[in-house]
């Protein structure tokens, strides 16, 4: 399996190099040169297997011979042994033909654990095999950072730097990052938005001299391996609901587009997916682009679902690449227009192609609170505000025989302010986090400045 950049000029890489590279050297995102497929019999054979065994079968075509099968199996089983639910990502029925896929049973109570627990092991494995160290960089709107810190803490071959927008993540999200006092883990609060953090991370990778000197690696979903690991739970959920004999739709709370792009990848692999529903909060740029065919930046609004408070959805570039016939030069032009003009127009063909696979729905703050309250009243289940946005999107779909799976992306205790506002109750943190709000914190506050972040990394890193 080889991987190519969405900008078209970076070299083709094998999986092990894509794993460590993160962003392509031309600024693009890596995608498989061709999509591997699973037959109906392959998909049917997943039924009854453990999550780890299903994961091995789904991701092996993307890895090929880059990691020996026994080593891969050991890492997969070890990664998902950190989850407290035996099913890893269990399904719960919410309403007739609406299901919740609970993705929050990992160490940091968010869906990012599903990929990060595996990614950290694979990166450490490959670095040690090469006898190298790496400086791992990530930007977070809340959950990626905590999952990365948990995944990479104690790893011998990496130093981790995580940027989060100061004051724009929940207190629980921040503390899950900043109370890990590992000497190789560095948390940075940027005076700006998540988009600012993400822009700095991309700029660090695009400074090729700095990138090579510090041997940068990325943990955001710009890293293909993150997306690859998330493809698995689309298969496990669909198979549990009767796939391949039955099509399934998915409603996905969406910010940076990585999670729903994994659903698109599953569909390209042969999973019978009917609709992929992009569920947004009031930061609705993705709903607007599907409605109008234009991607125009607006101001980022702070909401009770902060992981979705994004205007620059990085992984949307991968779908644009497919929609524009894998024309890297065209994607480079669009991304240049985004940077210089604040937006761009999709071609008519690309707009139609994306509409063939995706729907989009916007849920405002009042609707989000109402959905949390309604779900508790009707089912007795507490859901977090991101999940509520997904459920609200699912309820807007006309009833049909196709089940809709809503991705429940975080434990409600991570967002108790919103949960309490909605229904007057709080969710309890699990025992391993029960003292989270009493733990010592450690992080640095930096201005929204590439130079300041570079200087800080150099001052803290043994690679400098």
C-alpha positions as CSV (number, residue, x, y, z in Angstrom):
1,X,0.0,0.0,0.0
2,X,1.3,3.4,-1.0
3,X,0.0,6.8,0.0
4,X,-0.2,10.0,-2.0
5,X,-0.6,13.7,-0.9
6,X,-3.7,15.7,-1.6
7,X,-1.5,18.4,-3.0
8,X,0.1,16.1,-5.5
9,X,3.8,16.9,-5.3
10,X,5.1,15.1,-2.2
11,X,6.7,11.7,-2.7
12,X,4.7,8.5,-2.4
13,X,5.2,6.8,1.0
14,X,4.6,3.5,2.6
15,X,2.6,3.1,5.7
16,X,5.5,3.3,8.2
17,X,6.7,6.6,6.7
18,X,3.2,8.1,6.6
19,X,2.7,7.0,10.2
20,X,5.7,9.1,11.3
21,X,5.3,12.0,8.7
22,X,1.8,13.2,9.7
23,X,1.5,16.1,7.2
24,X,2.9,15.7,3.7
25,X,5.9,17.8,2.8
26,X,3.9,19.8,0.2
27,X,1.4,20.7,2.9
28,X,-1.2,18.1,1.9
29,X,-2.7,15.1,3.7
30,X,-1.9,11.6,2.8
31,X,-4.5,9.2,1.4
32,X,-4.3,5.7,0.1
33,X,-3.2,5.6,-3.5
34,X,-6.2,3.2,-4.0
35,X,-8.9,2.0,-1.7
36,X,-8.7,-1.6,-0.5
37,X,-12.0,-3.3,-0.4
38,X,-13.6,-6.0,1.8
39,X,-16.1,-8.4,0.1
40,X,-19.5,-9.1,1.5
41,X,-18.1,-12.4,2.8
42,X,-15.2,-10.6,4.4
43,X,-17.6,-8.2,6.2
44,X,-20.0,-11.0,7.2
45,X,-17.0,-12.9,8.7
46,X,-16.4,-10.1,11.2
47,X,-19.6,-11.0,13.1
48,X,-18.8,-12.6,16.5
49,X,-15.2,-11.5,16.6
50,X,-13.8,-9.3,19.4
51,X,-13.2,-5.7,18.7
52,X,-9.5,-6.2,18.5
53,X,-9.8,-9.1,16.0
54,X,-12.1,-7.1,13.8
55,X,-9.7,-4.2,14.0
56,X,-6.8,-6.3,12.8
57,X,-8.8,-7.5,9.8
58,X,-10.0,-4.0,8.8
59,X,-6.7,-2.1,9.1
60,X,-4.3,-4.8,7.8
61,X,-4.9,-3.9,4.1
62,X,-3.7,-0.3,4.9
63,X,-0.5,-1.5,6.6
64,X,0.5,-4.4,4.4
65,X,3.9,-5.8,5.3
66,X,5.0,-2.6,7.1
67,X,4.4,-4.2,10.5
68,X,4.6,-8.0,11.0
69,X,1.2,-9.4,11.8
70,X,2.1,-10.8,15.2
71,X,3.5,-7.4,16.2
72,X,0.5,-5.6,14.9
73,X,-1.9,-8.0,16.8
74,X,0.0,-7.5,20.0
75,X,-0.3,-3.7,19.7
76,X,-4.0,-3.9,18.8
77,X,-4.9,-6.2,21.7
78,X,-2.8,-4.1,24.1
79,X,-4.4,-0.8,23.0
80,X,-8.0,-2.0,23.4
81,X,-7.3,-3.7,26.7
82,X,-7.2,-0.1,28.1
83,X,-11.0,0.2,27.5
84,X,-13.3,-0.6,30.4
85,X,-16.1,-2.0,28.3
86,X,-15.5,-5.5,27.0
87,X,-17.1,-4.5,23.6
88,X,-14.8,-1.4,23.5
89,X,-17.4,0.6,21.5
90,X,-20.8,-0.8,22.5
91,X,-24.1,0.0,20.9
92,X,-27.1,1.2,22.9
93,X,-30.6,1.6,21.4
94,X,-31.9,5.2,21.9
95,X,-35.2,5.1,19.9
96,X,-36.8,3.0,17.2
97,X,-34.1,2.7,14.6
98,X,-31.7,5.2,16.3
99,X,-28.7,3.8,18.1
100,X,-25.8,5.3,20.1
101,X,-22.3,4.0,19.4
102,X,-20.5,4.7,22.7
103,X,-16.9,5.7,21.9
104,X,-16.0,7.0,25.4
105,X,-15.0,3.9,27.3
106,X,-11.2,4.5,26.9
107,X,-8.8,6.1,29.4
108,X,-9.8,9.7,28.7
109,X,-13.5,9.2,28.1
110,X,-13.6,10.3,24.5
111,X,-13.6,8.8,21.0
112,X,-10.0,10.0,20.4
113,X,-8.8,7.1,22.6
114,X,-9.8,4.6,20.0
115,X,-7.2,5.8,17.6
116,X,-4.7,7.4,20.0
117,X,-4.1,4.3,22.1
118,X,-3.1,2.4,18.9
119,X,-1.3,5.3,17.2
120,X,1.0,5.9,20.2
121,X,2.0,2.2,20.2
122,X,2.6,2.1,16.5
123,X,4.7,5.2,16.5
124,X,6.8,4.1,19.4
125,X,7.3,0.7,17.8
126,X,8.5,2.2,14.5
127,X,10.8,4.8,16.1
128,X,12.4,2.2,18.3
129,X,12.8,-0.1,15.3
130,X,14.7,2.8,13.5
131,X,16.6,3.8,16.6
132,X,15.1,7.3,16.4
133,X,13.4,9.9,18.6
134,X,10.6,12.2,17.5
135,X,9.0,15.4,18.7
136,X,5.3,14.8,18.5
137,X,3.1,17.9,17.9
138,X,-0.7,18.2,18.2
139,X,-3.4,20.8,18.3
140,X,-6.6,20.1,20.2
141,X,-10.1,21.5,20.6
142,X,-10.3,19.4,23.8
143,X,-10.2,15.6,23.4
144,X,-7.3,14.9,21.1
145,X,-4.9,16.5,23.5
146,X,-6.0,14.4,26.5
147,X,-6.0,11.2,24.4
148,X,-2.5,12.0,23.1
149,X,-1.1,12.8,26.6
150,X,-2.5,9.5,27.9
151,X,-1.3,7.6,24.9
152,X,2.3,9.0,24.8
153,X,3.0,9.4,28.5
154,X,5.9,7.2,29.5
155,X,6.9,6.4,25.9
156,X,10.7,6.3,25.5
157,X,11.1,7.5,21.9
158,X,8.9,10.7,21.9
159,X,8.5,14.2,23.4
160,X,4.9,15.5,23.1
161,X,3.8,19.1,22.7
162,X,0.1,19.8,22.7
163,X,-1.5,23.1,21.8
164,X,-5.0,24.0,23.1
165,X,-7.0,27.3,22.8
166,X,-6.8,29.0,26.2
167,X,-10.2,29.2,27.9
168,X,-11.9,27.4,25.0
169,X,-11.9,23.8,26.3
170,X,-13.9,22.4,29.2
171,X,-12.2,22.3,32.6
172,X,-12.3,18.5,32.6
173,X,-10.7,18.4,29.1
174,X,-8.0,20.9,30.2
175,X,-7.2,19.1,33.4
176,X,-6.9,15.7,31.7
177,X,-4.0,17.2,29.7
178,X,-2.4,19.5,32.2
179,X,-2.4,17.2,35.3
180,X,-0.1,14.6,33.6
181,X,3.3,15.7,35.0
182,X,5.4,13.6,32.8
183,X,8.7,15.2,31.9
184,X,8.2,14.4,28.2
185,X,4.7,15.9,28.0
186,X,4.3,19.6,27.4
187,X,1.0,21.5,27.3
188,X,0.7,24.9,25.7
189,X,-2.3,27.2,26.0
190,X,-2.5,29.4,23.0
191,X,-4.2,32.8,23.2
192,X,-6.5,32.1,20.3
193,X,-8.9,29.6,18.8
194,X,-8.5,26.0,17.9
195,X,-8.1,27.1,14.3
196,X,-5.1,29.2,15.4
197,X,-3.6,26.2,17.2
198,X,-4.1,24.0,14.1
199,X,-2.6,26.7,11.8
200,X,0.6,26.8,14.0
201,X,0.9,23.1,13.9
202,X,0.7,23.0,10.1
203,X,3.2,25.8,9.9
204,X,5.6,23.9,12.1
205,X,5.4,21.0,9.6
206,X,5.7,23.3,6.6
207,X,9.0,24.8,8.0
208,X,11.0,21.9,6.6
209,X,14.3,22.9,8.2
210,X,12.6,22.9,11.7
211,X,10.6,19.8,10.9
212,X,13.7,17.8,10.0
213,X,15.8,19.2,12.9
214,X,13.2,18.3,15.5
215,X,12.0,15.1,13.6
216,X,8.4,16.2,13.9
217,X,5.5,13.7,14.0
218,X,1.8,14.5,14.2
219,X,-1.1,13.1,16.2
220,X,-4.0,15.1,14.8
221,X,-6.2,13.4,12.3
222,X,-4.1,14.9,9.6
223,X,-2.1,11.7,10.4
224,X,-3.6,8.9,8.2
225,X,-3.1,6.3,10.9
226,X,-5.6,8.2,13.2
227,X,-8.3,8.0,10.5
228,X,-7.4,4.4,9.7
229,X,-8.0,3.3,13.4
230,X,-11.4,5.1,13.4
231,X,-12.6,3.2,10.4
232,X,-12.9,0.1,12.5
233,X,-15.9,1.1,14.6
234,X,-18.0,1.8,11.6
235,X,-17.6,-1.8,10.6
236,X,-18.2,-3.2,14.1
237,X,-21.4,-1.1,14.5
238,X,-22.7,-2.0,11.1
239,X,-22.0,-5.7,11.4
240,X,-23.8,-5.7,14.8
241,X,-26.9,-4.2,13.1
242,X,-26.9,-6.8,10.3
243,X,-24.3,-5.6,7.7
244,X,-23.6,-6.5,5.0
245,X,-27.2,-7.6,4.4
246,X,-28.5,-4.3,5.8
247,X,-27.4,-0.8,5.1
248,X,-26.7,1.6,8.0
249,X,-26.5,5.4,8.2
250,X,-24.3,7.4,10.6
251,X,-24.8,10.7,12.3
252,X,-21.5,12.2,13.4
253,X,-20.8,15.3,15.5
254,X,-18.2,17.0,13.3
255,X,-15.5,19.6,13.7
256,X,-12.2,18.7,12.0
257,X,-14.0,16.1,9.7
258,X,-11.7,13.2,10.7
259,X,-14.3,11.1,12.4
260,X,-16.9,11.3,9.6
261,X,-14.1,10.9,7.0
262,X,-13.4,7.5,8.6
263,X,-17.0,6.6,7.8
264,X,-16.5,7.7,4.2
265,X,-13.3,5.5,4.1
266,X,-15.4,2.5,5.4
267,X,-17.9,3.1,2.6
268,X,-15.1,3.2,0.0
269,X,-13.9,-0.2,1.5
270,X,-17.3,-1.7,0.7
271,X,-19.3,-1.2,3.9
272,X,-23.0,-0.6,2.9
273,X,-23.4,2.9,4.3
274,X,-26.5,4.7,3.3
275,X,-26.0,8.2,4.5
276,X,-23.2,10.0,6.4
277,X,-24.8,12.9,8.3
278,X,-22.5,15.8,9.2
279,X,-23.9,17.1,12.5
280,X,-22.6,20.7,13.3
281,X,-23.3,23.2,16.1
282,X,-23.6,26.9,15.2
283,X,-20.1,26.7,13.7
284,X,-21.8,25.4,10.7
285,X,-19.3,25.9,7.9
286,X,-19.7,22.3,6.7
287,X,-23.5,22.5,6.6
288,X,-23.1,25.7,4.6
289,X,-20.7,24.3,2.1
290,X,-23.0,21.3,1.4
291,X,-25.9,23.8,0.9
292,X,-24.1,26.3,-1.2
293,X,-21.0,24.8,-2.7
294,X,-18.8,27.5,-1.1
295,X,-16.4,27.1,1.8
296,X,-16.3,30.6,3.4
297,X,-14.7,31.1,6.8
298,X,-16.6,32.9,9.5
299,X,-15.9,33.8,13.1
300,X,-15.5,30.9,15.6
301,X,-18.4,30.9,18.1
302,X,-17.7,29.5,21.6
303,X,-20.3,26.9,22.4
304,X,-21.1,24.2,24.9
305,X,-19.7,21.6,22.4
306,X,-16.2,23.1,22.1
307,X,-14.6,20.2,20.2
308,X,-16.8,21.3,17.2
309,X,-15.9,25.0,17.4
310,X,-13.9,24.9,14.2
311,X,-14.0,26.8,10.9
312,X,-11.0,25.1,9.1
313,X,-11.9,21.4,9.0
314,X,-8.6,19.9,7.9
315,X,-9.8,16.5,6.8
316,X,-12.4,18.0,4.5
317,X,-9.4,18.4,2.1
318,X,-9.3,14.7,1.7
319,X,-12.9,14.6,0.5
320,X,-12.3,17.6,-1.8
321,X,-9.4,15.7,-3.3
322,X,-11.7,12.8,-4.2
323,X,-14.5,15.1,-5.4
324,X,-12.1,16.9,-7.7
325,X,-10.8,13.7,-9.3
326,X,-7.7,13.5,-7.2
327,X,-6.3,16.6,-8.9
328,X,-3.6,17.8,-6.5
329,X,-2.9,21.0,-8.3
330,X,-6.6,22.0,-8.0
331,X,-6.5,21.2,-4.3
332,X,-3.4,23.4,-3.9
333,X,-5.2,26.2,-5.6
334,X,-8.3,25.8,-3.3
335,X,-6.2,25.8,-0.2
336,X,-4.3,28.8,-1.4
337,X,-7.6,30.6,-1.9
338,X,-8.7,29.6,1.6
339,X,-5.5,31.1,3.1
340,X,-5.5,34.3,1.1
341,X,-9.2,35.0,0.4
342,X,-10.9,33.2,3.3
343,X,-12.8,30.8,1.1
344,X,-13.3,29.0,-2.2
345,X,-15.9,27.5,-4.5
346,X,-16.2,23.8,-5.2
347,X,-16.6,22.7,-8.7
348,X,-20.1,21.6,-9.6
349,X,-19.0,18.0,-10.1
350,X,-17.2,18.0,-6.7
351,X,-20.2,19.5,-4.9
352,X,-22.5,16.9,-6.4
353,X,-20.1,14.1,-5.6
354,X,-19.8,15.1,-1.9
355,X,-23.6,15.5,-1.7
356,X,-23.9,11.9,-3.0
357,X,-22.2,10.7,0.3
358,X,-23.0,13.3,2.9
359,X,-25.9,15.2,4.4
360,X,-25.5,18.0,6.9
361,X,-27.5,19.4,9.8
362,X,-27.0,22.4,12.1
363,X,-28.1,22.3,15.8
364,X,-28.0,25.5,17.9
365,X,-27.4,25.8,21.6
366,X,-31.1,25.7,22.7
367,X,-31.7,22.6,20.6
368,X,-28.6,20.9,22.1
369,X,-29.8,21.5,25.7
370,X,-33.3,20.3,24.6
371,X,-31.8,17.0,23.2
372,X,-29.8,16.3,26.4
373,X,-33.0,16.8,28.4
374,X,-35.2,14.8,26.0
375,X,-32.7,11.8,25.9
376,X,-32.6,11.7,29.7
377,X,-36.4,11.9,30.0
378,X,-37.1,9.2,27.4
379,X,-34.2,6.7,28.0
380,X,-32.6,7.6,31.4
381,X,-29.3,8.1,29.7
382,X,-27.1,11.2,30.1
383,X,-25.4,12.4,26.9
384,X,-22.7,15.0,26.4
385,X,-23.5,18.1,24.2
386,X,-21.5,16.8,21.2
387,X,-23.5,13.6,21.2
388,X,-26.7,15.6,21.5
389,X,-25.8,17.5,18.3
390,X,-25.5,14.1,16.6
391,X,-28.7,12.8,18.0
392,X,-30.6,16.0,17.0
393,X,-29.3,15.5,13.4
394,X,-30.5,11.8,13.4
395,X,-34.0,12.8,14.6
396,X,-34.4,15.2,11.7
397,X,-34.1,12.3,9.2
398,X,-37.3,11.0,7.7
399,X,-38.1,7.6,9.3
400,X,-37.0,4.6,7.2
401,X,-36.0,1.0,7.7
402,X,-32.3,2.0,7.7
403,X,-30.9,2.2,11.2
404,X,-29.1,5.4,12.1
405,X,-26.1,5.1,14.4
406,X,-25.2,8.3,16.3
407,X,-21.6,8.5,17.3
408,X,-21.4,9.3,21.1
409,X,-18.1,10.9,21.2
410,X,-17.5,11.8,24.9
411,X,-18.6,10.9,28.4
412,X,-21.1,13.4,29.7
413,X,-19.0,14.0,32.9
414,X,-16.5,15.9,30.7
415,X,-19.2,18.5,30.0
416,X,-21.1,18.7,33.2
417,X,-21.8,22.4,32.9
418,X,-23.9,21.8,29.8
419,X,-25.5,18.6,31.3
420,X,-26.5,20.5,34.4
421,X,-28.0,23.4,32.5
422,X,-30.0,20.9,30.4
423,X,-31.4,18.7,33.1
424,X,-30.2,19.7,36.5
425,X,-28.1,16.6,37.0
426,X,-24.4,15.8,36.8
427,X,-22.7,12.8,35.5
428,X,-20.0,11.2,37.7
429,X,-16.5,10.8,36.6
430,X,-15.3,7.1,36.8
431,X,-13.1,6.2,39.7
432,X,-9.7,6.7,37.9
433,X,-10.6,10.3,37.4
434,X,-12.5,11.0,40.6
435,X,-9.8,13.4,41.9
436,X,-9.2,15.1,38.6
437,X,-10.2,18.6,39.9
438,X,-7.8,18.3,42.9
439,X,-4.7,17.4,40.9
440,X,-1.8,19.8,40.3
441,X,-1.7,21.4,36.8
442,X,1.2,22.3,34.7
443,X,1.1,24.2,31.4
444,X,2.5,27.2,29.6
445,X,0.6,30.1,28.1
446,X,1.9,31.4,24.8
447,X,0.7,34.1,22.3
448,X,-0.8,33.1,19.0
449,X,2.7,33.1,17.4
450,X,4.5,30.5,15.4
451,X,7.9,32.0,16.5
452,X,6.9,31.8,20.1
453,X,5.9,28.2,19.8
454,X,9.0,27.2,17.9
455,X,11.2,28.8,20.5
456,X,9.3,27.1,23.3
457,X,9.7,23.7,21.7
458,X,13.4,24.2,21.2
459,X,13.8,25.3,24.8
460,X,12.1,22.2,26.1
461,X,13.2,19.5,23.7
462,X,16.3,17.3,24.0
463,X,16.3,17.1,20.2
464,X,17.3,20.8,19.9
